[in-house]
Amino acid sequence: MTAQLTPRAPEVAPALGAAGNNKKVVLDVRNLKVYYETPSGAVRAVDDVSFQVYEGEILGLVGESGCGKTTTAMAILRMVQPPGRITGGNILLNEVDLVQLEAEDLRNVRWVDLALIPQGAMNSLNPVMRIHVQIGEAIEAHQGKLPKAEMKTRILDLLKMVGLPSRVYEMYPHELSGGMKQRVCIAMAIALHPSLIIADEPTSALDVVVQRVVGWGCKPRWSTASP
């Protein structure tokens, strides 16, 4: 006899200061459903999940492996891969429903209003491109070509924000430690001052000491990076 296990939905940790404040709601997820179609039927990875994220707040999704945390994050980014698909609900970012946006409109939202700090920085950076080229491409894709001196100053400021030395500017990813790569990804995420940053277990692959450097060291810098 076989039994089919249905993953539990992720628990939502209360947003800091969410109750009784007048802060702007940046993200409003309403009754989100993400199903994966399989030969034996649909797997309800995310089923009727709702939560809000207020301006200046940090909210965490907590749950065991396979409960739908990453799927929820990917759904907000509209990056759920087949056979998964969003089957219901709304994802309002600054009152714009991301579920209804076309591909080109989504492209304009990503990085500018919504950014991701990935779980595996090692697989997120191009190994044959210098760090300044990768950060610069993200900026120029949305803000156009900038004078070389202005771009260099901007990238060096971003690296400084996340606690990286200026020499990282000319380095390749393979020359950096795991913690340094992760901080480069954080620098890219805050480069265009997005309203919302999604961090998908950004320190899970790092040792405890580096986790503290990346997590606690960069936390205040995320706030100061906002316009």
Secondary structure, DSSP 8 states (H G I E B T S, - for coil): ----------EE---TT-TT----EEEEEEEEEEEEEETTEEEEEEEEEEEEEETT----EE--TTSSHHHHHHHHTT---TTEEEEEEEEEETTEEGGG--HHHHHHHBTTTEEEE-S-GGGTS-TTS-HHHHHHHHHHHHH----HHHHHHHHHHHHHHTT--GGGGG--GGGS-HHHHHHHHHHHHHTT--SEEEESSTTTTS-HHHHHHHHHHHHHHHHHT--
